């Protein structure tokens, strides 16, 4: 029998012996077995039956009873001088006891399956009277003379805790304070739904308690109240007393009842505060639509559809929209402002502000401006980067709106009061801008952007531009605006200037935008054309333009060297991709807002962004703690890695370090992160050959030897393009066939002219052509006879003997030089096209929707793939020609395998690995261990670093190495490559160090901001000129909001109390896959800061507002 031993305790005597006690396992429940003989008398069947006990059985445990119940100090001690002392093994860490597990927790559904009958029987019992079978009403008063006899119990309430049957009089009396409960009537055979109105209940409004109204005014006969349990017809009586005791307006009487009226004059519908709160939180969290929620309430009321109910759907939508707006006003403190009416709300005043971002006068030291460096050399030696404001802007084309309704029919309830810009000035400005052309010249990004603009017909808005704080992802006040036709500069300029109104002009700003390499050009001139309220002149020394770490892969190498967050001083580990996360959250709302009018859509998005910001605010405690834990760990690792690298290259490090610091101080200095580039391209070789031939004697032909070789290479390129075009086309039309024939005819004429030049410079080529074997008859012979497949026989195609005897002097050397240049230029073009491919792939996955847009995007990508193939075949042909000319050992370039080497930096293998890590992250959150396959793939626990795909860690194709393999350039290229890698290691260490310091500063700012908000609410407790009841409400609400901010500040400080001891963290912290904790977006580049132009001036101001959510909603 298995046994469990009591844990050893250290003896108090050096020569004692401990006796161990054991307990038997818990036995199963009693049972008995019955045996029976089969019909053929050949088998015996045995079946076990459980024995029902008089009291319920406890759960059967899979672990024995704990021995601790016997007594903590109970032990037998005997002296035994011969026995060695018993000592416990030392342990440097506490062992957490394993939690007991029960069969019911291991397989809960399997344990429940045998209980089908019991559960079903108990539930179906409630279809009848159940255990309430009395003949008289238990609630009627009895025992006194003169009282009427007890009534017959026929009614029960499905909302009350004890659903006993009572008579109709008692049911009405008990539900005077609960007029919206669901009542059922027992007919003698079954229960049927009835309403309290049908029993005679009337609800008196305008009076407290059970006061009788002297002049009740009946409401509409079809008055309906919408509650969490359905739609209820209610007979209401409004107060018509003229003594001033009750408010005259019917809507005010309903509001005092906590019922929200559908109209202000003569309401026929009301919704309880509880149902409005319920739907509000459900639509914010679960993106439930109004239609689905209201339809659910209708099904709760009658799921058969046979009961005819007035449609209150539009009324509910109207009430919900008003409720959202009033709630936002209340949370922003507008109800506690006794000086300004709601109509005078300032732009952006209702927005929830980020407490971790720098806000002078609120959470920054008084002398912060003295530490703030206006030039980057000051950033290098001070902590002024702690006061940088990180912003990110982008556009989303999913948030379209069809051209339905109008601003007159559907106005916004608070245009410009929260996150959207003021609508009227915004549209007036856009009417003045009609001729901007902003096609990107960087990476082909504009091609797909332009494809999206074709969907503008029939839409009032084709998307939304948005600005957020890049580190904490708070949507900025007045930082959103509709797009009318693509991502035009005019829209984004206005949105950018609008959100900057709410930030101090003296703060150094880092602005992230996926096309900022193009957008930042001429930005100063465009900002000067904005309306006077937004017009500002940026000091470019106080603004840095950046590209997000993921998006930068689609840009040219130059952009990656100038706009990367990995290399920019003071950027810490900000990834710039925070703008994408609000898009992911708001995406499910797009299907609803697409059909809304302009005002309803604006109010809905404002409401959802307020909820997003509030959830970000209350989540800052764990977020910043997790980031700091990871940053300290990664900083320690990077410092150790850099120290090792520095020790190995000690003689070169001082020069490299000086180069990095010079570049940090001045963009004009040489870029230490630029990959080595050695050699010349085709255009350089052409120029050199032209200059050499110009200095020589009279040529033998009007076409020079270099022009002859260049003509052959050009002809080879035309053949290559035509051949790929023929192979990629399918089911061509008659017109396309005619165009193909014309191209072949034209190419045939060029080939004939080239043959005449070969007679002069390479006569051996004509002889080789005549000896070229003809293919056997058939389809292959037809294809080989086409002009694009005809061999040209350049010098490299001839044998060495033929070149020596049948080629003009110098043409072989000319082709060799041009082939070398071809390898370089084609490889550079391949890199560029692969960058475009990566960007296309990212853009298509994020923006291309529906068949039309997907097909157009796919066609664009196919054309780019064809260009990649052309350049790859050009490189292969050039490499093969050089091999035949100089031998494989002197080629100087790696051989290209198109199937293996043509990979983007972010390859398919990397994406597959990230996908596996995402699955593993989900397993970890669910408590499942990593499998052996996960560990083999390098995604198991403790292998986080192995799964990283960052620059310097991921293995990329050799085509990204950037130098040829010739002996003359190898040493120099390796040294420059080491310099680049050391500079990147230095930058990584600096960024992680900055991240640690910046996170500590953000942790300092958050409680200060929350306490400032608490004081802000404390100042708004007293409001003059209000009724006593209202004054008490404003005081109570201000006190609750003040207490909430103080509790949040204390909670965060308690959570971060141990951060001072975290500096010694070792190892790697496991992150949840799928969340980019502010810096895992991958290596990219630095940004350029132009010279200062004037001073920054912001017109318009903002009152510091405190948005948020109520405490009770926060807990939900």
Secondary structure, DSSP 8 states (H G I E B T S, - for coil): ---EE------SSTTEEE---EE-------EEEEEEE-TTSS-EEEEEEE---SS-----BSS---GGGG-TT---EEE-TTS--------SS--------BHHHHSHHHHHHTTHHHHHHHHHHTTTTTT---SS-TTS--SSTT--------EEESSSSS---B-HHHHHHHTTT-TT--EEEE-SSSEEEE-TTTTT--EE-SSSTT---TTEEE--TT-EEEETTEEEE--EEEE---SSSS-SSHHHHHHHTTEEES-SSS--EEEEHHHHHHHHHHHHHH---HHHHHHHHHHHH-SSS-S-----HHHHHHHHHHHHHHHHHHHTTGGG-SSS-GGG--TTTTS---SSS--TTTTS-TTHHHH--SSHHHHHHSSGGGG-EEEEEEEESS--EES-S-TTTS--TTTTSSSB--HHHHHHHHHT--------SSSSHHHHHHHHHTT-TTEEESEEEEEEETTT--EEEEEEEEESSSS-HHHHHHHHHHHHTTS-TTS-EEEE-TTHHHHTTTHHHHHTTS-TTT-----GGGEEEEB-TTGGGGS-HHHHHHSBTTTSTT-TT--STHHHHHHHHHGGGHHHHTTS-HHHHHHHHHHHHHHHHHHHHHTHHHHHHHHHHHHHHHHHHHHHHHHHHHHHTHHHHHHHHHHHHHHHH-TTS--TTS----S--HHHHHHHHHHHHHTSS--SSSS-HHHHHHHHHHHHHHHHHHHHHHHH--S--HHHHHHHHHHHHHHHHHHHHHHHHHHHH-HHHHHHHHTS----SSHHHHHHTSGGGS----GGGS-HHHHHHHS-TTHHHHHHHHHHHHHHHHHHHHHHHHHHHHHHHHHHHHH--HHHHHHHHHHHHHHHHHHHHHHHHHHHHHHHHHHHHH-GGG--S----HHHH---SS-HHHHHHHHHHHHHHHHHHTT----HHHHHTT-STT-TTTT---TTTS---GGGS-S---HHHHHHHHHHHHHHHHHHHHHHHHHHHHHHHHHHHHHHHHHHHHHHHHHHHHTTS--TT--HHHHHHHHHHHHHHHHHHHHHHHHHHHHTGGGGGGGG--S-----TT---SS-S------------S----------------HHHHH-
